[in-house]
Amino acid sequence: MHIIPLSEFRANAAAMIDLVEQGETVRILRHGKPVAELVPPKLDNPSKVPSWKRPITPLHIVRPDGKTGAQLIIEEREGGW
């Protein structure tokens, strides 16, 4: 971990970002007190896909009479009330 005063961070911001990019942590002090830390990002597991992005498999409900949901709807529409 690198601990630097704010004035040094301002003068060398690009170099500090390079350190963070290499996996280092940089703590920035103002008047001797820590005010910020630059840490490398935590890389999520790229193979883990959120549930809302996973492909879904449609339900295949088999009725005893063999009719599909679409066929039932068509029969109901044609039959009227």
C-alpha positions in Angstrom: 0.0 0.0 0.0 1.3 3.4 -0.9 0.3 6.3 1.5 0.7 9.8 0.0 -0.4 13.3 0.8 -3.0 14.9 -1.4 -0.5 17.4 -2.8 1.7 14.5 -4.0 -1.4 12.7 -5.5 -2.3 15.8 -7.4 1.2 16.1 -8.9 1.4 12.4 -9.8 -2.2 11.3 -10.4 -1.4 9.4 -13.5 1.5 7.5 -11.9 -0.8 6.6 -8.9 -3.4 5.3 -11.3 -0.7 3.2 -13.0 0.1 1.7 -9.6 -3.5 0.9 -8.9 -3.8 -0.7 -12.4 -0.9 -3.0 -11.4 -2.8 -4.1 -8.3 -1.5 -1.7 -5.7 -3.6 0.3 -3.2 -3.0 4.0 -2.8 -4.2 5.8 0.4 -4.5 9.6 0.1 -4.0 11.8 3.2 -5.2 15.3 3.8 -3.6 17.0 6.8 -2.3 13.6 7.9 -5.7 11.9 7.9 -6.8 9.3 5.4 -9.6 10.7 3.1 -9.6 8.2 0.2 -8.2 4.9 -1.1 -7.7 3.9 -4.7 -8.0 0.2 -5.0 -8.0 -2.1 -8.1 -11.5 -3.1 -9.1 -12.7 -6.6 -8.1 -13.2 -8.6 -11.2 -16.4 -10.6 -11.1 -16.4 -14.1 -12.4 -17.1 -13.5 -16.1 -18.6 -17.0 -16.4 -21.3 -16.2 -13.9 -24.3 -14.8 -15.7 -27.1 -13.0 -13.8 -30.3 -14.9 -13.6 -32.2 -12.4 -15.7 -29.7 -12.9 -18.6 -29.8 -16.7 -18.6 -31.7 -18.3 -21.4 -35.0 -19.8 -20.3 -36.6 -23.0 -21.4 -40.3 -22.8 -22.2 -42.7 -24.9 -20.3 -44.1 -27.9 -22.2 -47.3 -28.9 -20.6 -48.9 -32.0 -22.1 -52.6 -32.3 -21.6 -54.3 -35.7 -21.6 -56.3 -34.8 -24.7 -53.1 -33.7 -26.5 -54.3 -30.1 -27.2 -52.0 -27.2 -27.0 -52.8 -23.9 -25.3 -53.2 -22.2 -28.6 -55.7 -24.8 -29.8 -57.8 -24.4 -26.6 -57.9 -20.6 -27.1 -58.9 -21.0 -30.8 -61.7 -23.4 -29.8 -62.9 -21.0 -27.1 -63.0 -18.1 -29.5 -64.8 -20.1 -32.2 -67.3 -21.5 -29.8 -68.4 -18.1 -28.5 -70.2 -17.5 -25.2 
